[in-house]
Amino acid sequence: MLKNKLLLISLIIVVLLVSIRLFYKTKTSVKKNIISQEINPEIGDIRLTISTTGVVEPQNRLEIKPSISGRIEEILVRVRQ
């Protein structure tokens, strides 16, 4: 019984050590694959561009209706006035 417990505990410790080693090995291998590129600094404007998709919706909506019904016959405003 004691021998089985000792074997089980040692097996758990070995599995933990192997898993920790594999975890750190994969973590460091990911860091090695980082590609860096040297560039020369230039004086200029900073451009920031964001592209996105979506729907623009109003916060509130108001329906405009005239107090009297009828037809508009003439608009008394010129273009760009």
N, CA, C and O atoms as a Maestro MAE file, in Angstrom:
{
 s_m_m2io_version
 :::
 2.0.0
}

f_m_ct {
 s_m_title
 :::
 protein
 m_atom[324] {
  # First column is atom index #
  i_m_mmod_type
  r_m_x_coord
  r_m_y_coord
  r_m_z_coord
  i_m_residue_number
  s_m_chain_name
  s_m_pdb_residue_name
  s_m_pdb_atom_name
  i_m_atomic_number
  :::
  1 25 0.823 -1.187 0.000 1 A "MET " " N  " 7
  2 3 0.000 0.000 0.000 1 A "MET " " CA " 6
  3 2 0.872 1.258 0.000 1 A "MET " " C  " 6
  4 15 0.634 2.176 -0.785 1 A "MET " " O  " 8
  5 25 1.860 1.304 0.857 2 A "LEU " " N  " 7
  6 3 2.769 2.444 0.937 2 A "LEU " " CA " 6
  7 2 3.571 2.575 -0.354 2 A "LEU " " C  " 6
  8 15 3.856 3.677 -0.823 2 A "LEU " " O  " 8
  9 25 3.924 1.428 -0.912 3 A "LYS " " N  " 7
  10 3 4.688 1.425 -2.156 3 A "LYS " " CA " 6
  11 2 3.847 2.004 -3.301 3 A "LYS " " C  " 6
  12 15 4.368 2.738 -4.141 3 A "LYS " " O  " 8
  13 25 2.574 1.681 -3.337 4 A "ASN " " N  " 7
  14 3 1.683 2.198 -4.378 4 A "ASN " " CA " 6
  15 2 1.492 3.711 -4.250 4 A "ASN " " C  " 6
  16 15 1.479 4.418 -5.258 4 A "ASN " " O  " 8
  17 25 1.345 4.210 -3.026 5 A "LYS " " N  " 7
  18 3 1.204 5.652 -2.804 5 A "LYS " " CA " 6
  19 2 2.468 6.392 -3.220 5 A "LYS " " C  " 6
  20 15 2.402 7.449 -3.845 5 A "LYS " " O  " 8
  21 25 3.614 5.830 -2.869 6 A "LEU " " N  " 7
  22 3 4.890 6.449 -3.223 6 A "LEU " " CA " 6
  23 2 5.062 6.477 -4.744 6 A "LEU " " C  " 6
  24 15 5.537 7.467 -5.300 6 A "LEU " " O  " 8
  25 25 4.680 5.404 -5.401 7 A "LEU " " N  " 7
  26 3 4.767 5.337 -6.856 7 A "LEU " " CA " 6
  27 2 3.816 6.351 -7.499 7 A "LEU " " C  " 6
  28 15 4.186 7.017 -8.466 7 A "LEU " " O  " 8
  29 25 2.619 6.469 -6.978 8 A "LEU " " N  " 7
  30 3 1.641 7.419 -7.504 8 A "LEU " " CA " 6
  31 2 2.112 8.861 -7.322 8 A "LEU " " C  " 6
  32 15 1.992 9.669 -8.243 8 A "LEU " " O  " 8
  33 25 2.637 9.187 -6.165 9 A "ILE " " N  " 7
  34 3 3.129 10.539 -5.891 9 A "ILE " " CA " 6
  35 2 4.311 10.869 -6.795 9 A "ILE " " C  " 6
  36 15 4.380 11.971 -7.341 9 A "ILE " " O  " 8
  37 25 5.234 9.939 -6.960 10 A "SER " " N  " 7
  38 3 6.391 10.189 -7.820 10 A "SER " " CA " 6
  39 2 5.959 10.335 -9.283 10 A "SER " " C  " 6
  40 15 6.527 11.141 -10.019 10 A "SER " " O  " 8
  41 25 4.969 9.567 -9.698 11 A "LEU " " N  " 7
  42 3 4.459 9.676 -11.060 11 A "LEU " " CA " 6
  43 2 3.804 11.042 -11.292 11 A "LEU " " C  " 6
  44 15 3.994 11.648 -12.347 11 A "LEU " " O  " 8
  45 25 3.049 11.519 -10.331 12 A "ILE " " N  " 7
  46 3 2.417 12.841 -10.426 12 A "ILE " " CA " 6
  47 2 3.478 13.935 -10.505 12 A "ILE " " C  " 6
  48 15 3.339 14.877 -11.285 12 A "ILE " " O  " 8
  49 25 4.524 13.820 -9.710 13 A "ILE " " N  " 7
  50 3 5.602 14.816 -9.718 13 A "ILE " " CA " 6
  51 2 6.308 14.825 -11.071 13 A "ILE " " C  " 6
  52 15 6.611 15.891 -11.607 13 A "ILE " " O  " 8
  53 25 6.567 13.654 -11.618 14 A "VAL " " N  " 7
  54 3 7.237 13.569 -12.919 14 A "VAL " " CA " 6
  55 2 6.361 14.184 -14.014 14 A "VAL " " C  " 6
  56 15 6.863 14.912 -14.871 14 A "VAL " " O  " 8
  57 25 5.072 13.900 -13.988 15 A "VAL " " N  " 7
  58 3 4.161 14.467 -14.985 15 A "VAL " " CA " 6
  59 2 4.112 15.988 -14.860 15 A "VAL " " C  " 6
  60 15 4.103 16.689 -15.871 15 A "VAL " " O  " 8
  61 25 4.079 16.497 -13.646 16 A "LEU " " N  " 7
  62 3 4.079 17.949 -13.441 16 A "LEU " " CA " 6
  63 2 5.361 18.587 -13.958 16 A "LEU " " C  " 6
  64 15 5.315 19.627 -14.615 16 A "LEU " " O  " 8
  65 25 6.503 17.973 -13.669 17 A "LEU " " N  " 7
  66 3 7.779 18.523 -14.124 17 A "LEU " " CA " 6
  67 2 7.868 18.522 -15.652 17 A "LEU " " C  " 6
  68 15 8.341 19.490 -16.249 17 A "LEU " " O  " 8
  69 25 7.420 17.452 -16.273 18 A "VAL " " N  " 7
  70 3 7.459 17.375 -17.735 18 A "VAL " " CA " 6
  71 2 6.519 18.413 -18.345 18 A "VAL " " C  " 6
  72 15 6.875 19.060 -19.330 18 A "VAL " " O  " 8
  73 25 5.336 18.578 -17.782 19 A "SER " " N  " 7
  74 3 4.395 19.558 -18.330 19 A "SER " " CA " 6
  75 2 4.903 20.987 -18.145 19 A "SER " " C  " 6
  76 15 4.719 21.824 -19.029 19 A "SER " " O  " 8
  77 25 5.534 21.275 -17.018 20 A "ILE " " N  " 7
  78 3 6.106 22.609 -16.800 20 A "ILE " " CA " 6
  79 2 7.223 22.871 -17.800 20 A "ILE " " C  " 6
  80 15 7.314 23.962 -18.363 20 A "ILE " " O  " 8
  81 25 8.071 21.874 -18.022 21 A "ARG " " N  " 7
  82 3 9.176 22.012 -18.979 21 A "ARG " " CA " 6
  83 2 8.639 22.255 -20.395 21 A "ARG " " C  " 6
  84 15 9.158 23.111 -21.111 21 A "ARG " " O  " 8
  85 25 7.626 21.524 -20.796 22 A "LEU " " N  " 7
  86 3 7.047 21.712 -22.126 22 A "LEU " " CA " 6
  87 2 6.391 23.083 -22.259 22 A "LEU " " C  " 6
  88 15 6.464 23.712 -23.315 22 A "LEU " " O  " 8
  89 25 5.759 23.541 -21.195 23 A "PHE " " N  " 7
  90 3 5.120 24.855 -21.218 23 A "PHE " " CA " 6
  91 2 6.148 25.955 -21.444 23 A "PHE " " C  " 6
  92 15 5.947 26.822 -22.295 23 A "PHE " " O  " 8
  93 25 7.242 25.933 -20.699 24 A "TYR " " N  " 7
  94 3 8.256 26.968 -20.843 24 A "TYR " " CA " 6
  95 2 9.008 26.845 -22.162 24 A "TYR " " C  " 6
  96 15 9.436 27.854 -22.723 24 A "TYR " " O  " 8
  97 25 9.174 25.638 -22.660 25 A "LYS " " N  " 7
  98 3 9.861 25.452 -23.935 25 A "LYS " " CA " 6
  99 2 9.040 26.039 -25.076 25 A "LYS " " C  " 6
  100 15 9.597 26.701 -25.952 25 A "LYS " " O  " 8
  101 25 7.740 25.813 -25.085 26 A "THR " " N  " 7
  102 3 6.899 26.377 -26.144 26 A "THR " " CA " 6
  103 2 6.774 27.889 -25.999 26 A "THR " " C  " 6
  104 15 6.656 28.598 -26.998 26 A "THR " " O  " 8
  105 25 6.798 28.381 -24.786 27 A "LYS " " N  " 7
  106 3 6.699 29.822 -24.561 27 A "LYS " " CA " 6
  107 2 7.944 30.531 -25.096 27 A "LYS " " C  " 6
  108 15 7.828 31.594 -25.705 27 A "LYS " " O  " 8
  109 25 9.128 29.962 -24.879 28 A "THR " " N  " 7
  110 3 10.356 30.590 -25.370 28 A "THR " " CA " 6
  111 2 10.498 30.424 -26.875 28 A "THR " " C  " 6
  112 15 11.085 31.287 -27.528 28 A "THR " " O  " 8
  113 25 9.978 29.338 -27.447 29 A "SER " " N  " 7
  114 3 10.090 29.154 -28.894 29 A "SER " " CA " 6
  115 2 9.213 30.157 -29.634 29 A "SER " " C  " 6
  116 15 9.542 30.549 -30.753 29 A "SER " " O  " 8
  117 25 8.119 30.572 -29.039 30 A "VAL " " N  " 7
  118 3 7.266 31.585 -29.653 30 A "VAL " " CA " 6
  119 2 7.994 32.924 -29.670 30 A "VAL " " C  " 6
  120 15 7.877 33.669 -30.643 30 A "VAL " " O  " 8
  121 25 8.738 33.243 -28.626 31 A "LYS " " N  " 7
  122 3 9.471 34.502 -28.565 31 A "LYS " " CA " 6
  123 2 10.575 34.550 -29.619 31 A "LYS " " C  " 6
  124 15 10.891 35.631 -30.114 31 A "LYS " " O  " 8
  125 25 11.162 33.427 -29.971 32 A "LYS " " N  " 7
  126 3 12.242 33.401 -30.944 32 A "LYS " " CA " 6
  127 2 11.735 33.682 -32.355 32 A "LYS " " C  " 6
  128 15 12.509 34.126 -33.203 32 A "LYS " " O  " 8
  129 25 10.472 33.436 -32.623 33 A "ASN " " N  " 7
  130 3 9.922 33.608 -33.959 33 A "ASN " " CA " 6
  131 2 9.459 35.032 -34.246 33 A "ASN " " C  " 6
  132 15 8.869 35.280 -35.298 33 A "ASN " " O  " 8
  133 25 9.706 35.958 -33.351 34 A "ILE " " N  " 7
  134 3 9.299 37.345 -33.559 34 A "ILE " " CA " 6
  135 2 10.193 37.966 -34.631 34 A "ILE " " C  " 6
  136 15 11.418 37.931 -34.524 34 A "ILE " " O  " 8
  137 25 9.576 38.526 -35.650 35 A "ILE " " N  " 7
  138 3 10.325 39.130 -36.749 35 A "ILE " " CA " 6
  139 2 10.453 40.621 -36.469 35 A "ILE " " C  " 6
  140 15 9.461 41.305 -36.214 35 A "ILE " " O  " 8
  141 25 11.676 41.111 -36.520 36 A "SER " " N  " 7
  142 3 11.887 42.539 -36.296 36 A "SER " " CA " 6
  143 2 12.462 43.156 -37.563 36 A "SER " " C  " 6
  144 15 13.127 42.490 -38.356 36 A "SER " " O  " 8
  145 25 12.192 44.427 -37.729 37 A "GLN " " N  " 7
  146 3 12.641 45.122 -38.919 37 A "GLN " " CA " 6
  147 2 13.142 46.491 -38.495 37 A "GLN " " C  " 6
  148 15 12.454 47.220 -37.781 37 A "GLN " " O  " 8
  149 25 14.339 46.835 -38.937 38 A "GLU " " N  " 7
  150 3 14.891 48.144 -38.619 38 A "GLU " " CA " 6
  151 2 14.476 49.134 -39.699 38 A "GLU " " C  " 6
  152 15 14.533 48.834 -40.892 38 A "GLU " " O  " 8
  153 25 14.060 50.311 -39.265 39 A "ILE " " N  " 7
  154 3 13.690 51.359 -40.214 39 A "ILE " " CA " 6
  155 2 14.368 52.654 -39.790 39 A "ILE " " C  " 6
  156 15 14.710 52.835 -38.621 39 A "ILE " " O  " 8
  157 25 14.555 53.537 -40.736 40 A "ASN " " N  " 7
  158 3 15.148 54.836 -40.441 40 A "ASN " " CA " 6
  159 2 14.037 55.825 -40.117 40 A "ASN " " C  " 6
  160 15 13.010 55.847 -40.796 40 A "ASN " " O  " 8
  161 25 14.232 56.640 -39.087 41 A "PRO " " N  " 7
  162 3 13.194 57.615 -38.737 41 A "PRO " " CA " 6
  163 2 13.099 58.715 -39.791 41 A "PRO " " C  " 6
  164 15 14.106 59.130 -40.364 41 A "PRO " " O  " 8
  165 25 11.899 59.172 -40.032 42 A "GLU " " N  " 7
  166 3 11.654 60.239 -40.992 42 A "GLU " " CA " 6
  167 2 10.757 61.296 -40.353 42 A "GLU " " C  " 6
  168 15 9.921 60.988 -39.503 42 A "GLU " " O  " 8
  169 25 10.939 62.519 -40.768 43 A "ILE " " N  " 7
  170 3 10.077 63.598 -40.293 43 A "ILE " " CA " 6
  171 2 8.852 63.646 -41.193 43 A "ILE " " C  " 6
  172 15 8.975 63.676 -42.417 43 A "ILE " " O  " 8
  173 25 7.688 63.653 -40.595 44 A "GLY " " N  " 7
  174 3 6.465 63.692 -41.383 44 A "GLY " " CA " 6
  175 2 5.247 63.670 -40.491 44 A "GLY " " C  " 6
  176 15 5.352 63.700 -39.264 44 A "GLY " " O  " 8
  177 25 4.108 63.617 -41.111 45 A "ASP " " N  " 7
  178 3 2.850 63.578 -40.379 45 A "ASP " " CA " 6
  179 2 2.559 62.161 -39.911 45 A "ASP " " C  " 6
  180 15 2.956 61.183 -40.544 45 A "ASP " " O  " 8
  181 25 1.868 62.075 -38.807 46 A "ILE " " N  " 7
  182 3 1.416 60.778 -38.309 46 A "ILE " " CA " 6
  183 2 0.030 60.542 -38.876 46 A "ILE " " C  " 6
  184 15 -0.882 61.346 -38.680 46 A "ILE " " O  " 8
  185 25 -0.120 59.436 -39.578 47 A "ARG " " N  " 7
  186 3 -1.415 59.108 -40.169 47 A "ARG " " CA " 6
  187 2 -2.033 57.955 -39.401 47 A "ARG " " C  " 6
  188 15 -1.390 56.934 -39.160 47 A "ARG " " O  " 8
  189 25 -3.265 58.131 -39.027 48 A "LEU " " N  " 7
  190 3 -4.007 57.086 -38.329 48 A "LEU " " CA " 6
  191 2 -5.286 56.823 -39.100 48 A "LEU " " C  " 6
  192 15 -6.112 57.718 -39.275 48 A "LEU " " O  " 8
  193 25 -5.443 55.591 -39.560 49 A "THR " " N  " 7
  194 3 -6.618 55.225 -40.339 49 A "THR " " CA " 6
  195 2 -7.301 54.052 -39.668 49 A "THR " " C  " 6
  196 15 -6.665 53.050 -39.343 49 A "THR " " O  " 8
  197 25 -8.597 54.185 -39.465 50 A "ILE " " N  " 7
  198 3 -9.382 53.100 -38.878 50 A "ILE " " CA " 6
  199 2 -10.519 52.783 -39.837 50 A "ILE " " C  " 6
  200 15 -11.297 53.662 -40.206 50 A "ILE " " O  " 8
  201 25 -10.605 51.541 -40.229 51 A "SER " " N  " 7
  202 3 -11.705 51.101 -41.090 51 A "SER " " CA " 6
  203 2 -12.579 50.145 -40.303 51 A "SER " " C  " 6
  204 15 -12.080 49.253 -39.616 51 A "SER " " O  " 8
  205 25 -13.868 50.333 -40.405 52 A "THR " " N  " 7
  206 3 -14.787 49.456 -39.684 52 A "THR " " CA " 6
  207 2 -16.108 49.390 -40.440 52 A "THR " " C  " 6
  208 15 -16.376 50.197 -41.330 52 A "THR " " O  " 8
  209 25 -16.897 48.444 -40.077 53 A "THR " " N  " 7
  210 3 -18.224 48.327 -40.669 53 A "THR " " CA " 6
  211 2 -19.254 48.370 -39.552 53 A "THR " " C  " 6
  212 15 -18.959 48.035 -38.405 53 A "THR " " O  " 8
  213 25 -20.432 48.774 -39.892 54 A "GLY " " N  " 7
  214 3 -21.477 48.817 -38.876 54 A "GLY " " CA " 6
  215 2 -22.675 49.604 -39.368 54 A "GLY " " C  " 6
  216 15 -22.778 49.952 -40.544 54 A "GLY " " O  " 8
  217 25 -23.563 49.870 -38.451 55 A "VAL " " N  " 7
  218 3 -24.793 50.593 -38.748 55 A "VAL " " CA " 6
  219 2 -24.857 51.804 -37.832 55 A "VAL " " C  " 6
  220 15 -24.638 51.690 -36.626 55 A "VAL " " O  " 8
  221 25 -25.156 52.961 -38.403 56 A "VAL " " N  " 7
  222 3 -25.315 54.178 -37.611 56 A "VAL " " CA " 6
  223 2 -26.793 54.309 -37.279 56 A "VAL " " C  " 6
  224 15 -27.640 54.344 -38.171 56 A "VAL " " O  " 8
  225 25 -27.091 54.379 -35.997 57 A "GLU " " N  " 7
  226 3 -28.472 54.513 -35.547 57 A "GLU " " CA " 6
  227 2 -28.602 55.760 -34.681 57 A "GLU " " C  " 6
  228 15 -27.701 56.059 -33.897 57 A "GLU " " O  " 8
  229 25 -29.710 56.496 -34.810 58 A "PRO " " N  " 7
  230 3 -29.884 57.695 -33.990 58 A "PRO " " CA " 6
  231 2 -30.176 57.334 -32.533 58 A "PRO " " C  " 6
  232 15 -30.696 56.258 -32.236 58 A "PRO " " O  " 8
  233 25 -29.826 58.263 -31.624 59 A "GLN " " N  " 7
  234 3 -30.136 58.038 -30.217 59 A "GLN " " CA " 6
  235 2 -31.630 58.159 -29.969 59 A "GLN " " C  " 6
  236 15 -32.205 57.391 -29.198 59 A "GLN " " O  " 8
  237 25 -32.251 59.123 -30.626 60 A "ASN " " N  " 7
  238 3 -33.707 59.255 -30.521 60 A "ASN " " CA " 6
  239 2 -34.260 59.589 -31.901 60 A "ASN " " C  " 6
  240 15 -33.547 60.105 -32.761 60 A "ASN " " O  " 8
  241 25 -35.498 59.298 -32.093 61 A "ARG " " N  " 7
  242 3 -36.124 59.499 -33.401 61 A "ARG " " CA " 6
  243 2 -37.368 60.364 -33.214 61 A "ARG " " C  " 6
  244 15 -38.157 60.146 -32.295 61 A "ARG " " O  " 8
  245 25 -37.530 61.336 -34.086 62 A "LEU " " N  " 7
  246 3 -38.649 62.255 -33.990 62 A "LEU " " CA " 6
  247 2 -39.341 62.331 -35.346 62 A "LEU " " C  " 6
  248 15 -38.699 62.568 -36.369 62 A "LEU " " O  " 8
  249 25 -40.635 62.130 -35.344 63 A "GLU " " N  " 7
  250 3 -41.407 62.200 -36.577 63 A "GLU " " CA " 6
  251 2 -41.977 63.605 -36.697 63 A "GLU " " C  " 6
  252 15 -42.683 64.074 -35.804 63 A "GLU " " O  " 8
  253 25 -41.670 64.271 -37.798 64 A "ILE " " N  " 7
  254 3 -42.125 65.647 -38.002 64 A "ILE " " CA " 6
  255 2 -43.347 65.630 -38.913 64 A "ILE " " C  " 6
  256 15 -43.295 65.141 -40.041 64 A "ILE " " O  " 8
  257 25 -44.440 66.172 -38.400 65 A "LYS " " N  " 7
  258 3 -45.686 66.251 -39.178 65 A "LYS " " CA " 6
  259 2 -46.217 67.678 -39.085 65 A "LYS " " C  " 6
  260 15 -46.168 68.292 -38.019 65 A "LYS " " O  " 8
  261 25 -46.722 68.202 -40.190 66 A "PRO " " N  " 7
  262 3 -47.301 69.550 -40.119 66 A "PRO " " CA " 6
  263 2 -48.637 69.518 -39.372 66 A "PRO " " C  " 6
  264 15 -49.319 68.495 -39.315 66 A "PRO " " O  " 8
  265 25 -48.980 70.662 -38.810 67 A "SER " " N  " 7
  266 3 -50.246 70.729 -38.076 67 A "SER " " CA " 6
  267 2 -51.447 70.721 -39.028 67 A "SER " " C  " 6
  268 15 -52.541 70.303 -38.649 67 A "SER " " O  " 8
  269 25 -51.237 71.182 -40.260 68 A "ILE " " N  " 7
  270 3 -52.306 71.146 -41.259 68 A "ILE " " CA " 6
  271 2 -51.844 70.323 -42.456 68 A "ILE " " C  " 6
  272 15 -50.667 70.330 -42.815 68 A "ILE " " O  " 8
  273 25 -52.761 69.636 -43.047 69 A "SER " " N  " 7
  274 3 -52.408 68.841 -44.221 69 A "SER " " CA " 6
  275 2 -52.487 69.720 -45.459 69 A "SER " " C  " 6
  276 15 -53.221 70.708 -45.475 69 A "SER " " O  " 8
  277 25 -51.750 69.373 -46.475 70 A "GLY " " N  " 7
  278 3 -51.779 70.147 -47.707 70 A "GLY " " CA " 6
  279 2 -50.611 69.785 -48.598 70 A "GLY " " C  " 6
  280 15 -49.885 68.825 -48.337 70 A "GLY " " O  " 8
  281 25 -50.438 70.560 -49.649 71 A "ARG " " N  " 7
  282 3 -49.386 70.334 -50.617 71 A "ARG " " CA " 6
  283 2 -48.472 71.541 -50.672 71 A "ARG " " C  " 6
  284 15 -48.941 72.676 -50.586 71 A "ARG " " O  " 8
  285 25 -47.167 71.313 -50.814 72 A "ILE " " N  " 7
  286 3 -46.223 72.421 -50.956 72 A "ILE " " CA " 6
  287 2 -46.191 72.798 -52.431 72 A "ILE " " C  " 6
  288 15 -45.880 71.967 -53.283 72 A "ILE " " O  " 8
  289 25 -46.507 74.034 -52.724 73 A "GLU " " N  " 7
  290 3 -46.544 74.483 -54.114 73 A "GLU " " CA " 6
  291 2 -45.286 75.247 -54.483 73 A "GLU " " C  " 6
  292 15 -44.841 75.181 -55.629 73 A "GLU " " O  " 8
  293 25 -44.695 75.980 -53.522 74 A "GLU " " N  " 7
  294 3 -43.525 76.786 -53.832 74 A "GLU " " CA " 6
  295 2 -42.637 76.870 -52.593 74 A "GLU " " C  " 6
  296 15 -43.125 77.040 -51.475 74 A "GLU " " O  " 8
  297 25 -41.321 76.749 -52.810 75 A "ILE " " N  " 7
  298 3 -40.359 76.900 -51.719 75 A "ILE " " CA " 6
  299 2 -39.685 78.245 -51.913 75 A "ILE " " C  " 6
  300 15 -39.101 78.502 -52.966 75 A "ILE " " O  " 8
  301 25 -39.761 79.102 -50.912 76 A "LEU " " N  " 7
  302 3 -39.283 80.474 -51.031 76 A "LEU " " CA " 6
  303 2 -37.826 80.627 -50.596 76 A "LEU " " C  " 6
  304 15 -37.459 81.634 -49.990 76 A "LEU " " O  " 8
  305 25 -37.017 79.651 -50.897 77 A "VAL " " N  " 7
  306 3 -35.594 79.699 -50.553 77 A "VAL " " CA " 6
  307 2 -34.816 79.264 -51.782 77 A "VAL " " C  " 6
  308 15 -35.193 78.305 -52.456 77 A "VAL " " O  " 8
  309 25 -33.729 79.969 -52.074 78 A "ARG " " N  " 7
  310 3 -32.881 79.593 -53.202 78 A "ARG " " CA " 6
  311 2 -31.774 78.653 -52.724 78 A "ARG " " C  " 6
  312 15 -31.543 78.496 -51.525 78 A "ARG " " O  " 8
  313 25 -31.105 78.039 -53.683 79 A "VAL " " N  " 7
  314 3 -30.005 77.130 -53.374 79 A "VAL " " CA " 6
  315 2 -28.871 77.920 -52.732 79 A "VAL " " C  " 6
  316 15 -28.561 79.019 -53.191 79 A "VAL " " O  " 8
  317 25 -28.250 77.398 -51.694 80 A "ARG " " N  " 7
  318 3 -27.134 77.978 -50.932 80 A "ARG " " CA " 6
  319 2 -27.517 79.284 -50.237 80 A "ARG " " C  " 6
  320 15 -26.655 80.139 -50.031 80 A "ARG " " O  " 8
  321 25 -28.736 79.452 -49.886 81 A "GLN " " N  " 7
  322 3 -29.162 80.674 -49.214 81 A "GLN " " CA " 6
  323 2 -29.183 80.447 -47.726 81 A "GLN " " C  " 6
  324 15 -29.517 81.357 -46.967 81 A "GLN " " O  " 8
  :::
 }
 m_bond[323] {
  # First column is bond index #
  i_m_from
  i_m_to
  i_m_order
  :::
  1 1 2 1
  2 2 3 1
  3 3 4 2
  4 3 5 1
  5 5 6 1
  6 6 7 1
  7 7 8 2
  8 7 9 1
  9 9 10 1
  10 10 11 1
  11 11 12 2
  12 11 13 1
  13 13 14 1
  14 14 15 1
  15 15 16 2
  16 15 17 1
  17 17 18 1
  18 18 19 1
  19 19 20 2
  20 19 21 1
  21 21 22 1
  22 22 23 1
  23 23 24 2
  24 23 25 1
  25 25 26 1
  26 26 27 1
  27 27 28 2
  28 27 29 1
  29 29 30 1
  30 30 31 1
  31 31 32 2
  32 31 33 1
  33 33 34 1
  34 34 35 1
  35 35 36 2
  36 35 37 1
  37 37 38 1
  38 38 39 1
  39 39 40 2
  40 39 41 1
  41 41 42 1
  42 42 43 1
  43 43 44 2
  44 43 45 1
  45 45 46 1
  46 46 47 1
  47 47 48 2
  48 47 49 1
  49 49 50 1
  50 50 51 1
  51 51 52 2
  52 51 53 1
  53 53 54 1
  54 54 55 1
  55 55 56 2
  56 55 57 1
  57 57 58 1
  58 58 59 1
  59 59 60 2
  60 59 61 1
  61 61 62 1
  62 62 63 1
  63 63 64 2
  64 63 65 1
  65 65 66 1
  66 66 67 1
  67 67 68 2
  68 67 69 1
  69 69 70 1
  70 70 71 1
  71 71 72 2
  72 71 73 1
  73 73 74 1
  74 74 75 1
  75 75 76 2
  76 75 77 1
  77 77 78 1
  78 78 79 1
  79 79 80 2
  80 79 81 1
  81 81 82 1
  82 82 83 1
  83 83 84 2
  84 83 85 1
  85 85 86 1
  86 86 87 1
  87 87 88 2
  88 87 89 1
  89 89 90 1
  90 90 91 1
  91 91 92 2
  92 91 93 1
  93 93 94 1
  94 94 95 1
  95 95 96 2
  96 95 97 1
  97 97 98 1
  98 98 99 1
  99 99 100 2
  100 99 101 1
  101 101 102 1
  102 102 103 1
  103 103 104 2
  104 103 105 1
  105 105 106 1
  106 106 107 1
  107 107 108 2
  108 107 109 1
  109 109 110 1
  110 110 111 1
  111 111 112 2
  112 111 113 1
  113 113 114 1
  114 114 115 1
  115 115 116 2
  116 115 117 1
  117 117 118 1
  118 118 119 1
  119 119 120 2
  120 119 121 1
  121 121 122 1
  122 122 123 1
  123 123 124 2
  124 123 125 1
  125 125 126 1
  126 126 127 1
  127 127 128 2
  128 127 129 1
  129 129 130 1
  130 130 131 1
  131 131 132 2
  132 131 133 1
  133 133 134 1
  134 134 135 1
  135 135 136 2
  136 135 137 1
  137 137 138 1
  138 138 139 1
  139 139 140 2
  140 139 141 1
  141 141 142 1
  142 142 143 1
  143 143 144 2
  144 143 145 1
  145 145 146 1
  146 146 147 1
  147 147 148 2
  148 147 149 1
  149 149 150 1
  150 150 151 1
  151 151 152 2
  152 151 153 1
  153 153 154 1
  154 154 155 1
  155 155 156 2
  156 155 157 1
  157 157 158 1
  158 158 159 1
  159 159 160 2
  160 159 161 1
  161 161 162 1
  162 162 163 1
  163 163 164 2
  164 163 165 1
  165 165 166 1
  166 166 167 1
  167 167 168 2
  168 167 169 1
  169 169 170 1
  170 170 171 1
  171 171 172 2
  172 171 173 1
  173 173 174 1
  174 174 175 1
  175 175 176 2
  176 175 177 1
  177 177 178 1
  178 178 179 1
  179 179 180 2
  180 179 181 1
  181 181 182 1
  182 182 183 1
  183 183 184 2
  184 183 185 1
  185 185 186 1
  186 186 187 1
  187 187 188 2
  188 187 189 1
  189 189 190 1
  190 190 191 1
  191 191 192 2
  192 191 193 1
  193 193 194 1
  194 194 195 1
  195 195 196 2
  196 195 197 1
  197 197 198 1
  198 198 199 1
  199 199 200 2
  200 199 201 1
  201 201 202 1
  202 202 203 1
  203 203 204 2
  204 203 205 1
  205 205 206 1
  206 206 207 1
  207 207 208 2
  208 207 209 1
  209 209 210 1
  210 210 211 1
  211 211 212 2
  212 211 213 1
  213 213 214 1
  214 214 215 1
  215 215 216 2
  216 215 217 1
  217 217 218 1
  218 218 219 1
  219 219 220 2
  220 219 221 1
  221 221 222 1
  222 222 223 1
  223 223 224 2
  224 223 225 1
  225 225 226 1
  226 226 227 1
  227 227 228 2
  228 227 229 1
  229 229 230 1
  230 230 231 1
  231 231 232 2
  232 231 233 1
  233 233 234 1
  234 234 235 1
  235 235 236 2
  236 235 237 1
  237 237 238 1
  238 238 239 1
  239 239 240 2
  240 239 241 1
  241 241 242 1
  242 242 243 1
  243 243 244 2
  244 243 245 1
  245 245 246 1
  246 246 247 1
  247 247 248 2
  248 247 249 1
  249 249 250 1
  250 250 251 1
  251 251 252 2
  252 251 253 1
  253 253 254 1
  254 254 255 1
  255 255 256 2
  256 255 257 1
  257 257 258 1
  258 258 259 1
  259 259 260 2
  260 259 261 1
  261 261 262 1
  262 262 263 1
  263 263 264 2
  264 263 265 1
  265 265 266 1
  266 266 267 1
  267 267 268 2
  268 267 269 1
  269 269 270 1
  270 270 271 1
  271 271 272 2
  272 271 273 1
  273 273 274 1
  274 274 275 1
  275 275 276 2
  276 275 277 1
  277 277 278 1
  278 278 279 1
  279 279 280 2
  280 279 281 1
  281 281 282 1
  282 282 283 1
  283 283 284 2
  284 283 285 1
  285 285 286 1
  286 286 287 1
  287 287 288 2
  288 287 289 1
  289 289 290 1
  290 290 291 1
  291 291 292 2
  292 291 293 1
  293 293 294 1
  294 294 295 1
  295 295 296 2
  296 295 297 1
  297 297 298 1
  298 298 299 1
  299 299 300 2
  300 299 301 1
  301 301 302 1
  302 302 303 1
  303 303 304 2
  304 303 305 1
  305 305 306 1
  306 306 307 1
  307 307 308 2
  308 307 309 1
  309 309 310 1
  310 310 311 1
  311 311 312 2
  312 311 313 1
  313 313 314 1
  314 314 315 1
  315 315 316 2
  316 315 317 1
  317 317 318 1
  318 318 319 1
  319 319 320 2
  320 319 321 1
  321 321 322 1
  322 322 323 1
  323 323 324 2
  :::
 }
}
